[in-house]
Amino acid sequence: MTLSKEARDGNMVDALALMLEQLGDEYTDSAQGVFDTTDARFDSINRSTWAEMEDLGFIRRDDQLTGRATPDYLFTSAGWYAAHDRLGHTRKGSEFVSKLGRVSKAIKKCIKPENRVEAIEDARTIAEAADVSYNFL
């Protein structure tokens, strides 16, 4: 069965929404961010959607280290952002955009003109200054 582009895009948005529902606002490449395609929550997601998201770099197979075939995928950071974008979270005035702005402001505060070449700051310090979780970064 061939799906229209509109149907494929809609199925991808559905998959991304389910994945974000599991993760919340926080990106992680830990076990929390593993998505089992055989889980009943993903029954409505087409196999071709998983393949397309992998081709786009939104997800990657969780078997890259073990070499064993698995139905599991991990979000990539690009996929996590794409999910937020396609679900409308990146619209001006959203909480997501507000968090990004606070992170940007916190980073700029750490980079003083006199030490721009050597500017290094711990991500946890940035997260605390921006009032976001470490995993948001």
MARBA-3410 file (N, C-alpha, C, O; in Angstrom, 1 decimal):
137
0.8,-1.2,0.0,0.0,0.0,0.0,0.9,1.2,0.0,1.8,1.4,0.9 ~ 0.7,2.1,-0.9,1.4,3.4,-1.0,0.6,4.5,-0.3,-0.6,4.7,-0.6 ~ 1.3,5.2,0.5,0.7,6.3,1.3,1.0,7.6,0.6,2.1,7.8,0.0 ~ 0.1,8.6,0.7,0.4,9.9,0.1,1.4,10.6,1.0,1.6,10.2,2.2 ~ 2.0,11.6,0.5,3.0,12.4,1.3,2.3,13.0,2.5,2.9,13.0,3.6
1.1,13.4,2.4,0.4,14.0,3.5,0.2,12.9,4.6,0.3,13.2,5.8 ~ -0.2,11.7,4.2,-0.4,10.7,5.2,0.9,10.2,5.8,1.0,10.0,7.0 ~ 2.0,10.2,5.0,3.3,9.9,5.6,3.8,10.9,6.6,4.2,10.6,7.7 ~ 3.6,12.2,6.2,4.0,13.3,7.1,3.2,13.2,8.4,3.7,13.4,9.5 ~ 1.9,13.0,8.3,1.0,12.9,9.5,1.4,11.7,10.4,1.4,11.8,11.6
1.8,10.6,9.8,2.2,9.4,10.5,3.5,9.7,11.3,3.7,9.3,12.4 ~ 4.4,10.5,10.6,5.6,10.8,11.3,5.4,11.8,12.4,6.0,11.6,13.5 ~ 4.5,12.7,12.3,4.2,13.6,13.4,3.6,12.8,14.5,3.9,13.1,15.7 ~ 2.7,11.9,14.2,2.2,11.0,15.3,3.3,10.3,16.0,3.3,10.2,17.3 ~ 4.2,9.7,15.3,5.4,9.0,15.9,6.2,9.9,16.8,6.5,9.6,17.9
6.5,11.1,16.3,7.3,12.0,17.0,6.6,12.5,18.3,7.2,12.6,19.3 ~ 5.3,12.7,18.2,4.5,13.1,19.4,4.5,12.0,20.4,4.7,12.2,21.6 ~ 4.4,10.7,20.0,4.5,9.6,21.0,5.8,9.5,21.6,6.0,9.2,22.8 ~ 6.9,9.7,20.8,8.2,9.7,21.4,8.5,10.8,22.4,9.1,10.6,23.4 ~ 8.0,12.0,22.0,8.2,13.1,23.0,7.3,12.9,24.2,7.7,13.3,25.3
6.2,12.3,24.1,5.4,12.0,25.2,6.1,11.1,26.3,6.0,11.3,27.5 ~ 6.9,10.2,25.7,7.8,9.4,26.6,8.9,10.2,27.2,9.2,9.9,28.4 ~ 9.5,11.1,26.5,10.7,11.8,27.0,10.3,13.1,27.7,11.1,13.5,28.6 ~ 9.3,13.7,27.3,9.0,15.1,27.8,9.9,16.1,27.1,10.3,15.8,25.9 ~ 10.3,17.2,27.7,11.1,18.2,27.1,12.5,17.9,27.1,13.3,18.6,26.4
12.9,16.8,27.7,14.4,16.5,27.9,14.9,15.5,26.9,14.4,14.4,26.7 ~ 15.9,15.9,26.2,16.6,15.0,25.3,17.5,14.1,26.1,18.2,14.5,27.0 ~ 17.5,12.8,25.7,18.5,11.9,26.3,18.8,10.8,25.3,17.9,10.4,24.5 ~ 20.0,10.3,25.4,20.3,9.2,24.5,20.5,7.9,25.4,21.2,7.0,25.1 ~ 20.0,8.0,26.6,20.0,6.9,27.6,18.9,5.9,27.3,18.1,6.1,26.4
18.8,4.9,28.2,17.7,3.9,28.0,16.3,4.6,28.0,15.4,4.0,27.4 ~ 16.1,5.7,28.7,14.8,6.4,28.7,14.4,6.8,27.3,13.3,6.9,27.0 ~ 15.4,7.0,26.5,15.1,7.5,25.1,15.1,6.4,24.1,15.2,6.6,22.9 ~ 15.0,5.1,24.5,14.9,4.0,23.6,13.4,3.7,23.3,12.6,3.7,24.2 ~ 13.1,3.6,22.0,11.7,3.4,21.6,11.6,2.0,20.9,12.3,1.8,19.9
10.8,1.2,21.5,10.6,-0.2,21.0,9.4,-0.1,20.0,8.3,0.1,20.4 ~ 9.7,-0.3,18.7,8.7,-0.2,17.7,7.6,-1.3,17.8,6.5,-1.2,17.2 ~ 7.9,-2.3,18.6,6.8,-3.3,18.8,5.9,-3.0,20.0,4.9,-3.7,20.2 ~ 6.2,-1.9,20.7,5.3,-1.5,21.8,4.0,-1.1,21.2,3.9,-0.5,20.2 ~ 2.9,-1.5,21.9,1.5,-1.2,21.5,1.3,0.3,21.2,0.4,0.6,20.3
2.0,1.2,21.9,1.8,2.6,21.6,2.1,3.0,20.2,1.5,3.9,19.6 ~ 3.0,2.2,19.5,3.4,2.5,18.2,2.7,1.7,17.1,3.2,1.6,16.0 ~ 1.6,1.0,17.5,0.9,0.1,16.5,0.5,0.9,15.2,0.4,0.3,14.2 ~ 0.1,2.2,15.4,-0.4,2.9,14.3,0.7,3.5,13.4,0.5,4.2,12.4 ~ 2.0,3.3,13.8,3.1,3.9,13.1,3.6,2.9,12.0,3.9,1.8,12.3
3.6,3.3,10.8,4.0,2.5,9.7,5.5,2.2,9.7,6.3,3.0,10.2 ~ 5.9,1.0,9.3,7.3,0.6,9.2,8.1,1.6,8.4,9.2,1.9,8.7 ~ 7.4,2.1,7.3,8.1,3.0,6.4,8.4,4.4,7.1,9.4,5.1,6.8 ~ 7.6,4.7,8.1,7.8,5.9,8.9,9.1,5.8,9.7,9.9,6.7,9.7 ~ 9.3,4.6,10.3,10.5,4.4,11.1,11.7,4.5,10.2,12.7,5.2,10.5
11.6,3.9,9.0,12.7,4.0,8.0,13.0,5.4,7.5,14.1,5.8,7.4 ~ 11.9,6.1,7.3,12.1,7.5,6.8,12.7,8.4,7.9,13.6,9.2,7.6 ~ 12.3,8.2,9.2,12.9,9.0,10.3,14.3,8.6,10.4,15.1,9.5,10.8 ~ 14.7,7.4,10.2,16.1,7.0,10.3,16.9,7.6,9.1,18.0,8.1,9.4 ~ 16.3,7.6,7.9,17.0,8.3,6.8,17.2,9.8,7.0,18.2,10.3,6.6
16.2,10.4,7.7,16.3,11.8,8.0,17.3,12.1,9.1,17.6,13.3,9.4 ~ 17.7,11.1,9.8,18.6,11.3,11.0,17.9,11.6,12.2,18.6,12.1,13.2 ~ 16.6,11.4,12.3,15.8,11.7,13.5,16.0,10.7,14.6,15.9,11.0,15.8 ~ 16.2,9.4,14.1,16.4,8.3,15.0,17.5,7.5,14.5,17.9,7.6,13.3 ~ 18.1,6.6,15.4,19.1,5.7,14.9,18.8,4.3,15.6,18.2,4.3,16.7
19.2,3.3,15.0,19.0,1.9,15.6,19.8,1.8,16.9,20.9,2.3,17.0 ~ 19.2,1.1,17.9,19.9,0.9,19.1,20.8,-0.3,19.1,21.4,-0.7,20.1 ~ 21.0,-0.8,17.9,21.9,-2.0,17.8,23.3,-1.7,17.3,24.1,-2.5,16.9 ~ 23.6,-0.4,17.2,24.8,0.0,16.6,26.0,-0.4,17.4,27.1,-0.7,16.9 ~ 25.9,-0.5,18.7,27.0,-1.0,19.6,27.0,-2.5,19.7,28.1,-3.1,19.7
25.9,-3.1,19.8,25.9,-4.6,20.0,25.9,-5.3,18.7,26.4,-6.5,18.7 ~ 25.4,-4.8,17.6,25.4,-5.4,16.3,24.2,-6.4,16.2,24.1,-7.1,15.2 ~ 23.4,-6.5,17.3,22.3,-7.4,17.3,21.1,-6.7,16.7,20.9,-5.5,17.0 ~ 20.3,-7.4,15.9,19.1,-6.8,15.3,18.1,-6.6,16.5,17.9,-7.5,17.3 ~ 17.5,-5.4,16.5,16.5,-5.1,17.5,15.5,-4.1,17.0,15.8,-3.4,16.0
14.3,-4.1,17.5,13.2,-3.2,17.0,13.4,-1.8,17.7,12.5,-1.0,17.5 ~ 14.4,-1.6,18.4,14.6,-0.4,19.2,15.3,0.7,18.4,16.2,0.5,17.6 ~ 14.9,1.9,18.7,15.5,3.1,18.1,15.8,4.1,19.2,15.1,4.1,20.3 ~ 16.7,5.0,19.0,17.0,6.1,19.9,16.8,7.4,19.1,17.0,7.5,17.9 ~ 16.3,8.4,19.8,16.2,9.7,19.3,17.6,10.3,19.0,18.4,10.0,19.9
17.8,11.0,18.0,19.0,11.8,17.9,18.7,13.2,18.3,17.5,13.5,18.5 ~ 19.7,14.0,18.6,19.4,15.3,19.0,18.6,16.1,17.9,17.7,16.9,18.2 ~ 19.0,15.8,16.6,18.2,16.4,15.5,16.8,16.0,15.5,15.9,16.8,15.2 ~ 16.5,14.7,15.8,15.2,14.2,15.9,14.4,14.8,17.0,13.2,15.1,16.8 ~ 15.0,15.0,18.1,14.3,15.6,19.3,13.9,17.0,18.9,12.8,17.4,19.2
14.8,17.8,18.3,14.5,19.1,17.9,13.4,19.1,16.8,12.4,19.9,16.9 ~ 13.5,18.2,15.8,12.5,18.1,14.8,11.2,17.8,15.3,10.2,18.3,14.8 ~ 11.1,17.0,16.3,9.8,16.6,17.0,9.2,17.9,17.6,8.0,18.2,17.4 ~ 10.0,18.6,18.3,9.5,19.9,18.9,9.0,20.8,17.8,8.0,21.5,17.9 ~ 9.8,20.9,16.7,9.5,21.8,15.6,8.2,21.4,14.9,7.3,22.3,14.7
8.1,20.1,14.5,6.9,19.7,13.8,5.6,19.7,14.6,4.5,19.7,14.1 ~ 5.8,19.7,15.9,4.6,19.7,16.8,4.3,21.2,17.2,3.4,21.4,18.0 ~ 5.0,22.1,16.7,4.7,23.5,16.9,5.3,24.1,18.2,4.9,25.2,18.5 ~ 6.2,23.4,18.8,6.7,23.9,20.1,7.8,25.0,19.9,8.1,25.7,20.8 ~ 8.2,25.2,18.6,9.2,26.2,18.4,8.7,27.5,17.9,9.4,28.4,17.5
7.4,27.6,18.0,6.7,28.9,17.7,7.1,30.0,18.7,7.2,29.7,19.9 ~ 7.2,31.2,18.2,7.5,32.3,19.1,6.5,32.4,20.2,5.3,32.3,20.1 ~ 7.1,32.6,21.4,6.3,32.7,22.6,6.0,31.4,23.3,5.4,31.4,24.4 ~ 6.5,30.3,22.8,6.3,29.0,23.4,7.3,28.9,24.6,8.3,29.6,24.7 ~ 6.9,28.0,25.5,7.8,27.7,26.6,9.2,27.1,26.1,10.2,27.4,26.7
9.1,26.3,25.1,10.3,25.7,24.5,11.3,26.8,24.0,12.5,26.8,24.3 ~ 10.7,27.8,23.3,11.5,28.9,22.8,12.0,29.8,24.0,13.2,30.3,23.9 ~ 11.2,29.9,25.0,11.6,30.7,26.2,12.8,30.0,26.8,13.8,30.7,27.2 ~ 12.8,28.7,26.9,13.9,27.9,27.5,15.2,28.1,26.6,16.3,28.3,27.2 ~ 15.0,28.0,25.3,16.2,28.2,24.4,16.8,29.6,24.6,18.0,29.8,24.6
15.9,30.6,24.8,16.4,32.0,25.0,17.2,32.1,26.3,18.2,32.8,26.4 ~ 16.7,31.4,27.4,17.4,31.5,28.7,18.7,30.8,28.6,19.7,31.2,29.2 ~ 18.8,29.7,27.8,20.1,29.0,27.7,21.1,29.9,26.9,22.2,30.0,27.3 ~ 20.6,30.5,25.9,21.4,31.4,25.1,22.0,32.6,25.9,23.2,32.9,25.9 ~ 21.1,33.1,26.7,21.5,34.2,27.6,22.5,33.8,28.6,23.5,34.5,28.9
22.3,32.6,29.2,23.3,32.0,30.2,24.6,31.8,29.6,25.7,32.1,30.2 ~ 24.7,31.3,28.3,25.9,31.0,27.7,26.6,32.4,27.4,27.9,32.5,27.6 ~ 25.9,33.4,26.9,26.5,34.7,26.6,27.1,35.3,27.9,28.2,35.9,27.8 ~ 26.5,35.1,29.0,27.0,35.7,30.3,28.3,35.0,30.7,29.2,35.7,31.3 ~ 28.5,33.8,30.3,29.7,33.1,30.6,30.9,33.5,29.8,32.1,33.3,30.1
30.6,34.0,28.6,31.7,34.4,27.7,31.9,35.9,27.7,31.3,36.7,27.1 ~ 32.9,36.2,28.6,33.3,37.6,28.7,34.2,38.0,27.6,35.0,37.1,27.1 ~ 34.2,39.2,27.2,35.1,39.7,26.1,36.6,39.3,26.3,37.3,39.0,25.4 ~ 37.0,39.3,27.6,38.4,39.1,27.8,38.8,37.6,27.8,40.0,37.3,27.7 ~ 37.9,36.7,27.8,38.2,35.3,27.8,37.5,34.5,26.7,37.2,33.3,26.9
37.1,35.1,25.6,36.3,34.4,24.6,37.1,33.3,24.0,36.5,32.3,23.6 ~ 38.4,33.4,23.8,39.1,32.3,23.2,39.2,31.1,24.1,39.1,29.9,23.7 ~ 39.2,31.3,25.5,39.4,30.2,26.4,38.1,29.9,27.2,38.1,29.2,28.1 ~ 37.0,30.4,26.7,35.7,30.3,27.5,35.3,28.8,27.5,35.0,28.2,26.5 ~ 35.2,28.3,28.7,34.7,27.0,29.0,33.8,27.0,30.2,34.2,27.6,31.2
32.6,26.4,30.1,31.7,26.4,31.2,31.0,25.0,31.3,30.8,24.4,30.2 ~ 30.8,24.5,32.5,30.2,23.3,32.6,28.7,23.4,32.2,28.0,24.4,32.5 ~ 28.2,22.3,31.6,26.8,22.3,31.1,25.8,22.4,32.3,24.8,23.0,32.2 ~ 26.2,21.8,33.4,25.3,21.9,34.6,25.2,23.3,35.1,24.1,23.7,35.6 ~ 26.2,24.1,35.0,26.2,25.5,35.4,25.3,26.3,34.5,24.6,27.1,34.9
25.4,26.0,33.2,24.6,26.7,32.2,23.1,26.4,32.5,22.3,27.3,32.5 ~ 22.8,25.1,32.7,21.5,24.7,32.9,20.9,25.3,34.2,19.7,25.8,34.2 ~ 21.7,25.4,35.2,21.2,26.0,36.4,21.0,27.5,36.2,19.9,28.1,36.7 ~ 21.9,28.2,35.6,21.7,29.6,35.3,20.5,29.9,34.4,19.9,31.0,34.5 ~ 20.2,29.0,33.5,19.1,29.2,32.6,17.7,28.6,33.2,16.7,28.8,32.6
17.8,28.0,34.3,16.6,27.4,35.0,16.0,26.4,34.1,14.8,26.4,33.9 ~ 16.8,25.5,33.5,16.4,24.4,32.7,17.1,23.1,33.2,18.1,23.2,33.9 ~ 16.5,22.0,32.9,17.2,20.7,33.3,18.5,20.5,32.5,18.6,21.0,31.4 ~ 19.4,19.8,33.1,20.6,19.4,32.4,20.3,18.7,31.1,21.0,19.0,30.0 ~ 19.3,17.8,31.1,19.0,17.0,29.9,18.4,17.9,28.8,18.3,17.5,27.6
17.9,19.1,29.1,17.4,20.0,28.1,18.5,20.4,27.2,18.3,20.6,26.0 ~ 19.7,20.6,27.7,20.8,21.0,26.9,21.2,19.9,26.0,22.2,20.1,25.2
END
